[in-house]
């Protein structure tokens, strides 16, 4: 019979040859024996260092974007290029900077700007801490309606961008230089840009013996200053308290001008005025009756000499005969006084008017007016006053 019964050896018939690779696939690699030493990682494939992976990742992303733009072609390529050109453009740097400023976002401001400085400036007012202190002032965050008006190419490295905005309730128009940031390139084709933010010069006028000066809460590196440079914007200039002055803050507008923070010294501390008045009243009554003949509050007596008449000669009155006499201040001599702080450290001058009443022999009265002056000295946290009265200059 032609049939080959099941189970009969058919090796006599030729069989098609199987590829050797099939046999390899069918036979998986056995696991290493349990007693074998662990193989080094290189035997199973070496992984790239993490830092290299991160670098390669961004390189791959950039290449993919470039490849995608090239392959897309036509409208797609134009749209992608347009988007990236706008994202990394001088105009976008300006908008991003002022958007960040409106939020008080110091990181956003610093990544989009270069803060220009002049000769003699202090670094602390232009670094991150300085920007942070500046943003603590509400007027510097009051930014809105930022619009690009025009752009002019100056060179391959810089453009001029005209921008308008509302800053602290006032409309301003500025012309900013925007420069390429050579340290940052995006997707190998698109440069980053930074806005050149100008500085303002704040002039400071100080009174004699001024207190220490702070800008936006930061102390000046020098004890005496007449001007300071800072980032264009609003700034708080503070003169700290002294024995004569209270701490005083001046908010100046340095957005597009060079402002003046004036401390004229005419407004003395109320505590100083009270302390000076007390010292002057005490000094006015501290009179040596053995040396002076008009000390207030002291009773003078004529010598008991028979046949002698003692008298006073004073403005506006004829001869005033007396046996006893006494002067007394009429009212508070410090009322309406004027205080002045000189350049001399620790001193203050005072002037004022005074009135006195002369009582003769316990009953007759005569009235006079005049002036006084005083030198006050600040010693150990208090004033002492040397007073020079001339209160009998005219008939009262």
C-alpha positions as CSV (number, residue, x, y, z in Angstrom):
1,X,0.0,0.0,0.0
2,X,1.1,3.5,-0.7
3,X,0.0,4.8,2.7
4,X,2.5,5.0,5.5
5,X,0.8,3.9,8.7
6,X,0.9,6.3,11.7
7,X,3.8,5.8,14.0
8,X,6.0,4.3,11.3
9,X,9.4,5.9,10.9
10,X,9.4,8.3,8.0
11,X,13.0,9.3,8.3
12,X,13.6,7.9,4.8
13,X,11.7,10.8,3.3
14,X,13.8,14.0,3.0
15,X,12.8,16.8,5.4
16,X,13.3,20.5,4.7
17,X,16.2,22.0,6.6
18,X,15.4,24.4,9.5
19,X,17.4,27.6,9.8
20,X,19.9,27.6,12.5
21,X,18.7,30.9,13.8
22,X,15.3,29.4,14.6
23,X,17.1,26.9,16.8
24,X,18.8,29.7,18.6
25,X,15.6,31.5,19.2
26,X,14.0,28.5,20.5
27,X,16.8,27.9,23.0
28,X,16.8,30.8,25.7
29,X,20.0,31.5,27.5
30,X,20.1,29.6,30.8
31,X,20.5,31.7,34.0
32,X,23.9,31.7,35.5
33,X,24.5,29.0,38.1
34,X,23.8,30.0,41.6
35,X,27.3,29.3,42.6
36,X,28.8,31.6,39.9
37,X,30.1,35.0,40.9
38,X,28.1,38.1,40.0
39,X,29.1,39.5,36.6
40,X,30.1,43.2,36.4
41,X,27.5,45.4,34.9
42,X,29.5,45.7,31.7
43,X,28.8,42.1,30.9
44,X,25.1,42.8,30.7
45,X,25.4,46.2,29.0
46,X,26.8,49.4,30.4
47,X,24.5,52.4,31.2
48,X,25.5,55.9,30.3
49,X,26.2,58.3,33.2
50,X,23.2,60.3,34.4
51,X,24.8,63.6,33.4
52,X,25.3,62.3,29.9
53,X,21.7,61.2,29.7
54,X,20.5,64.7,30.6
55,X,22.7,66.3,28.0
56,X,21.7,63.8,25.3
57,X,18.0,64.3,26.2
58,X,18.1,68.0,25.4
59,X,20.2,67.3,22.3
60,X,17.6,64.8,21.2
61,X,14.7,67.1,21.8
62,X,16.4,69.9,19.9
63,X,17.2,67.5,17.0
64,X,13.6,66.2,17.0
65,X,12.2,69.8,16.8
66,X,14.5,70.7,14.0
67,X,13.8,67.5,12.1
68,X,10.1,68.0,12.7
69,X,10.2,71.5,11.3
70,X,12.2,70.4,8.3
71,X,9.9,67.5,7.5
72,X,6.7,69.4,8.0
73,X,7.6,72.0,5.5
74,X,5.2,74.5,4.1
75,X,2.7,76.1,6.5
76,X,3.7,73.8,9.4
77,X,7.3,74.7,9.2
78,X,6.4,78.4,8.9
79,X,4.1,78.2,11.9
80,X,6.7,76.4,14.1
81,X,9.5,78.8,13.1
82,X,7.2,81.8,13.7
83,X,6.3,80.5,17.2
84,X,9.9,79.9,18.2
85,X,11.0,83.3,16.8
86,X,8.3,85.0,18.8
87,X,9.1,83.0,22.0
88,X,12.8,84.0,21.7
89,X,12.6,87.5,20.6
90,X,13.6,91.0,21.9
91,X,9.9,91.9,22.2
92,X,9.1,88.8,24.2
93,X,12.0,89.5,26.6
94,X,10.5,93.0,27.3
95,X,7.0,91.7,27.8
96,X,8.3,88.8,30.0
97,X,10.3,91.2,32.1
98,X,7.5,93.6,32.9
99,X,5.0,90.7,33.4
100,X,7.3,89.2,36.0
101,X,7.7,92.6,37.6
102,X,4.0,93.0,37.9
103,X,3.9,89.7,39.8
104,X,6.9,90.6,41.9
105,X,8.6,87.6,40.3
106,X,12.3,88.3,41.0
107,X,13.5,85.1,39.2
108,X,11.5,86.1,36.1
109,X,12.9,89.6,36.1
110,X,16.5,88.6,36.5
111,X,16.3,85.9,33.7
112,X,15.1,88.5,31.2
113,X,17.1,91.6,32.1
114,X,20.6,93.1,32.6
115,X,20.6,95.8,35.3
116,X,22.9,98.5,34.1
117,X,25.2,100.3,36.7
118,X,27.2,103.4,36.6
119,X,30.6,104.2,38.2
120,X,30.5,104.4,41.9
121,X,27.4,102.2,42.2
122,X,26.9,99.6,45.0
123,X,26.4,96.0,43.9
124,X,23.9,95.3,46.7
125,X,21.3,97.5,45.1
126,X,21.5,95.6,41.7
127,X,21.7,92.0,42.7
128,X,18.9,89.6,43.6
129,X,18.6,91.0,47.2
130,X,18.3,94.5,45.8
131,X,15.6,93.5,43.3
132,X,13.7,91.7,46.0
133,X,13.8,94.7,48.3
134,X,12.7,96.9,45.4
135,X,9.7,94.6,44.7
136,X,8.6,95.1,48.3
137,X,7.5,98.5,47.3
138,X,3.9,98.3,46.0
139,X,4.3,100.9,43.3
140,X,6.9,98.8,41.6
141,X,4.4,96.0,41.1
142,X,1.7,98.3,39.8
143,X,2.4,97.5,36.2
144,X,-0.3,97.0,33.6
145,X,-1.2,97.5,29.9
146,X,2.3,96.7,28.6
147,X,2.4,97.1,24.8
148,X,5.2,96.9,22.2
149,X,5.0,100.0,20.0
150,X,7.9,99.6,17.7
151,X,11.2,97.7,17.2
152,X,14.3,98.9,15.5
153,X,17.3,96.7,14.7
154,X,20.6,98.3,15.8
155,X,22.9,95.4,15.0
156,X,22.9,91.6,14.8
157,X,23.3,91.7,18.6
158,X,20.8,94.3,19.8
159,X,17.5,95.9,19.0
160,X,15.7,99.0,20.3
161,X,12.2,98.3,21.5
162,X,9.6,101.0,22.3
163,X,7.1,100.0,24.9
164,X,4.2,101.7,26.7
165,X,2.7,100.8,30.0
166,X,0.8,102.0,33.0
167,X,3.2,102.2,36.0
168,X,1.7,103.2,39.4
169,X,-1.3,104.8,37.7
170,X,0.7,106.9,35.2
171,X,1.3,106.1,31.5
172,X,4.9,105.9,30.5
173,X,6.7,105.3,27.1
174,X,10.2,104.0,27.1
175,X,12.9,103.0,24.6
176,X,14.8,99.9,25.8
177,X,18.0,98.4,24.3
178,X,17.5,94.6,24.1
179,X,20.7,92.5,23.6
180,X,21.4,88.9,22.7
181,X,22.4,86.7,25.6
182,X,25.4,84.8,24.2
183,X,25.3,82.4,27.1
184,X,21.9,80.9,26.2
185,X,20.8,79.5,22.8
186,X,17.5,77.6,22.3
187,X,17.3,74.7,19.9
188,X,20.6,75.7,18.3
189,X,18.9,78.4,16.3
190,X,17.1,80.9,18.5
191,X,19.0,83.3,20.8
192,X,17.8,84.4,24.2
193,X,17.5,88.2,24.8
194,X,17.9,90.5,27.8
195,X,16.5,93.9,28.4
196,X,19.0,96.5,29.5
197,X,17.2,98.1,32.5
198,X,18.7,101.6,33.2
199,X,19.6,102.9,36.6
200,X,18.5,106.1,38.3
201,X,20.6,108.4,40.4
202,X,18.9,109.5,43.6
203,X,20.3,112.7,45.1
204,X,20.1,112.9,48.9
205,X,20.1,116.1,50.9
206,X,20.9,115.7,54.6
207,X,20.6,117.9,57.7
208,X,23.5,118.6,60.0
209,X,24.3,115.6,62.1
210,X,22.2,113.2,60.0
211,X,21.1,109.7,60.8
212,X,22.3,106.7,58.8
213,X,20.7,106.3,55.4
214,X,19.0,103.1,54.1
215,X,17.8,102.4,50.5
216,X,14.8,100.0,50.4
217,X,15.7,98.8,53.9
218,X,19.4,98.2,53.1
219,X,22.1,100.2,54.8
220,X,24.5,102.3,52.8
221,X,28.1,101.0,52.7
222,X,29.3,104.5,53.6
223,X,28.2,106.7,56.5
224,X,27.7,109.9,54.5
225,X,26.3,109.9,51.0
226,X,24.9,112.6,48.8
227,X,23.7,110.3,46.0
228,X,23.1,106.7,45.2
229,X,22.4,104.7,42.1
230,X,19.6,102.2,41.9
231,X,17.5,100.3,39.4
232,X,15.0,102.6,37.7
233,X,11.7,102.5,39.6
234,X,10.3,103.6,43.0
235,X,12.6,103.6,46.0
236,X,12.3,104.2,49.7
237,X,15.1,106.3,51.2
238,X,15.2,106.3,55.0
239,X,17.2,108.4,57.4
240,X,17.4,106.6,60.7
241,X,16.7,108.2,64.1
242,X,19.2,110.4,66.0
243,X,18.9,112.3,69.3
244,X,17.5,115.1,67.2
245,X,15.4,113.5,64.4
246,X,12.9,110.7,64.2
247,X,13.4,108.1,61.5
248,X,12.1,109.6,58.2
249,X,11.2,107.8,55.0
250,X,11.0,109.5,51.6
251,X,9.4,107.5,48.7
252,X,11.0,108.8,45.5
253,X,9.9,108.2,41.8
254,X,12.9,107.1,39.8
255,X,11.0,105.5,37.0
256,X,12.3,107.9,34.3
257,X,13.9,110.7,36.2
258,X,16.6,111.4,38.8
259,X,14.7,112.2,42.0
260,X,15.8,114.0,45.2
261,X,15.3,112.6,48.7
262,X,15.4,115.7,50.8
263,X,15.9,115.6,54.6
264,X,16.1,119.3,55.6
265,X,16.3,118.8,59.4
266,X,13.5,121.4,60.1
267,X,11.3,118.8,61.6
268,X,12.8,117.7,64.8
269,X,11.6,114.8,66.8
270,X,8.8,115.7,69.2
271,X,10.6,113.9,71.9
272,X,13.7,116.0,71.2
273,X,11.7,119.2,71.5
274,X,10.2,118.2,74.8
275,X,13.6,117.2,76.2
276,X,15.2,120.4,75.0
277,X,12.5,122.5,76.5
278,X,12.9,120.8,79.9
279,X,16.7,121.3,79.8
280,X,16.3,125.0,78.8
281,X,13.9,125.7,81.7
282,X,16.2,124.1,84.1
283,X,19.2,126.0,82.7
284,X,17.3,129.3,82.8
285,X,16.7,129.0,86.5
286,X,20.2,127.8,87.3
287,X,21.6,131.3,87.8
288,X,24.4,132.3,90.2
289,X,22.9,135.1,92.3
290,X,26.4,136.0,93.6
291,X,27.5,136.8,90.1
292,X,24.4,138.2,88.5
293,X,21.9,140.7,89.8
294,X,18.8,139.5,87.9
295,X,18.5,135.8,88.7
296,X,14.9,134.8,88.6
297,X,13.3,133.5,91.7
298,X,16.0,135.1,94.0
299,X,15.2,137.9,96.4
300,X,18.0,140.6,96.5
301,X,18.3,142.9,99.5
302,X,19.9,146.4,99.7
303,X,22.8,146.7,102.2
304,X,21.5,148.2,105.6
305,X,23.5,151.4,105.4
306,X,22.1,154.5,107.0
307,X,21.6,157.4,104.6
308,X,22.1,155.3,101.5
309,X,19.4,154.8,98.8
310,X,19.8,151.9,96.5
311,X,18.1,151.9,93.1
312,X,17.8,150.0,89.7
313,X,18.1,151.6,86.3
314,X,16.0,149.6,83.8
315,X,14.6,150.3,80.3
316,X,11.4,152.3,80.1
317,X,11.3,153.3,83.8
318,X,12.8,156.1,85.9
319,X,15.0,155.2,88.8
320,X,13.6,152.3,90.8
321,X,14.4,152.6,94.5
322,X,14.4,149.4,96.5
323,X,15.0,147.8,99.7
324,X,14.3,144.3,98.2
325,X,13.6,143.1,94.8
326,X,13.0,139.9,92.9
327,X,12.6,138.9,89.2
328,X,10.2,136.2,88.1
329,X,9.6,134.7,84.6
330,X,6.2,135.5,83.2
331,X,5.0,132.3,81.5
332,X,7.1,129.6,79.9
333,X,10.1,130.9,78.2
334,X,10.3,127.9,75.8
335,X,6.9,128.7,74.3
336,X,7.6,129.5,70.6
337,X,11.3,128.7,70.9
338,X,13.4,127.9,67.9
339,X,15.8,125.0,67.8
340,X,18.7,124.6,65.3
341,X,21.1,121.7,64.8
342,X,24.7,122.8,63.9
343,X,27.3,120.7,62.3
344,X,29.1,120.3,65.6
345,X,28.5,116.8,66.9
346,X,26.2,116.6,69.9
347,X,25.3,120.2,70.0
348,X,22.0,122.1,69.4
349,X,21.2,125.8,69.7
350,X,18.0,127.4,70.9
351,X,16.6,130.9,70.9
352,X,13.4,132.5,72.1
353,X,11.6,135.4,73.8
354,X,11.0,135.9,77.4
355,X,9.1,138.2,79.8
356,X,9.8,138.9,83.5
357,X,8.1,140.8,86.3
358,X,10.1,142.8,88.8
359,X,8.6,143.0,92.3
360,X,10.1,145.8,94.5
361,X,9.7,145.9,98.2
362,X,7.1,143.1,98.0
363,X,4.4,145.3,96.3
364,X,5.5,147.4,93.4
365,X,5.7,145.6,90.0
366,X,7.5,146.4,86.8
367,X,7.3,144.4,83.6
368,X,10.0,143.7,81.0
369,X,10.5,141.7,77.8
370,X,13.5,140.4,76.0
371,X,15.2,137.4,74.4
372,X,17.3,134.5,75.4
373,X,19.7,132.0,73.8
374,X,20.9,128.6,74.8
375,X,23.5,125.9,73.9
376,X,22.3,122.3,74.4
377,X,24.7,119.4,74.7
378,X,23.6,115.8,74.3
379,X,25.5,113.8,77.0
380,X,24.8,110.3,78.1
381,X,21.3,110.1,76.5
382,X,20.1,113.5,77.8
383,X,20.3,117.3,77.1
384,X,22.0,119.8,79.4
385,X,21.5,123.5,78.6
386,X,23.5,126.6,79.2
387,X,21.0,129.5,79.0
388,X,21.9,133.2,78.3
389,X,18.8,135.3,79.2
390,X,18.4,139.0,78.4
391,X,14.8,139.5,79.5
392,X,15.0,143.1,80.6
393,X,15.7,144.6,77.2
394,X,12.4,146.7,77.0
395,X,9.5,147.8,79.1
396,X,6.8,145.3,78.9
